[in-house]
Amino acid sequence: MTPLIRPFGTGLALAITVAVFYALCALVWALAPGPFLTFMNSLFHGMDFSSMVQPRPFAWPGFLAALLVLSTWALLAGTFFAWLLNRLTR
């Protein structure tokens, strides 16, 4: 029998992972916006995001709001994933 996965633990692990990677992404953007934009353009099959970039200072409220939304979404998605996987592998 396949061992059950803890749904909340899985969701929490995914939420923390998303939060860490989002923070790293924001840090790299703040430190090197030009090379980061080039990387993002390559990551999305050569799409050019430069027209969407508007120079403005870093804003903590916007960063924290996005971090909260992404982490909450990841928590819910990871919890649902583990719950569903447990149901499908019985």
PEVENDA-V905793 format. One record per backbone hydrogen bond with DSSP energy under -1.0 kcal/mol. CO is the residue of the C=O (numbers start at 1). NH is the residue of the N-H. Records with the same first field share a line. If there is no record, write none. Layout:
BEGIN
CO=NH  NH
END
This chain:
BEGIN
6=10
7=11
8=12
9=13
10=14
11=15
12=16
13=17
14=18
15=19
16=20
17=21
18=22
19=23
20=24
21=25
22=26
23=27
24=28
25=29
26=30
27=31
28=32
32=36
33=37
34=38
35=39
36=40
37=41
38=42
39=43
40=44
41=46
42=45
44=47
49=52
59=63
60=64
61=65
62=66
63=67
64=68
65=69
66=70
67=71
68=72
69=73
70=74
71=75
72=76
73=77
74=78
75=79
76=80
77=81
78=82
79=83
80=84
81=85
82=86
83=87
84=88
85=89
END
